[in-house]
Amino acid sequence: MGQYIPDNDQYPLEDQLKTLADDELLDFWEEAQMLDRPLGENAEPVNVTPLEYERIILQELMLRSCMRGAGPR
């Protein structure tokens, strides 16, 4: 499964997502949907904007879809 490296400015999220297979990208999207849900009473708040993750993931999925549709004819 893919893993996001949040403290590594050398590899932005957009570049990290390009290395994931489609199923890994969809798994990451599913996990991003859970970021804003509390994990329990003592859970630390997550300092990530779930909508930003979703936007970047959907952008990558749309790009991949367009690339498949623009294949050789």
N, C-alpha and C positions, 0 to 999 in steps of 0.2 A: 504494500500500500504506500502511496505517496505521503510525503511529510513536508509541511511548510516550515521553513526556517525563518522565524520572525525577526531575529536580530541580525540578519546577514544582509546588509545593504548592497552587497556585491551582486546578489541574485534577487531582483524584485519578484514579487508574487507572479506577475504576468509571465516572466521568463520561467519560473518554476512550474507553472501550470502547463506550459508547452511541452514539458518533458513527460507529462503523465499520459498514460493510455486512457482511452475513453471511459472505461469502467472505473479507473482510479479517479478521474476527474469528477465523475458522477458521485463517487463515494465522498470525495472532498466537499462537493456541493451539499450533500446530505449532512455532513458533519457541520458545515457552516450554518445550516439552518438551526442547529441546536445551540449555537454560541450564545444566544440571548436568553436561553432558558436557565434558570438557577439550578445548580447541581445539588443543593441542600442548604440547610440553615447557615452553615459556616463557610459556604463557598465564597471564594474571592471573585469579585466582579471581573469580567473579561474586558480588557481594554482594546477591543476590536469592533469595528463597525460591520455587523453581519451584512448589511445592504451593500457595502463596498465589496466584500467577498463575492456576494451573489452577482453583482454587476460584472466583475472581472471574469468569473467562471462562465456566466452566460455569454459574454463577449467571445471567449475562447471557443465555446461550443458552436456559436453562430459562425465563427471563422472556419472551423473545421467542417461544418455542414456546407458552407459555400465552396470550400476547396474540393469537397467530394463531388458537388454538383457541377463544378467547372472542369471536370476531368476531360481527357481526350474523347473526341466524338468520332 
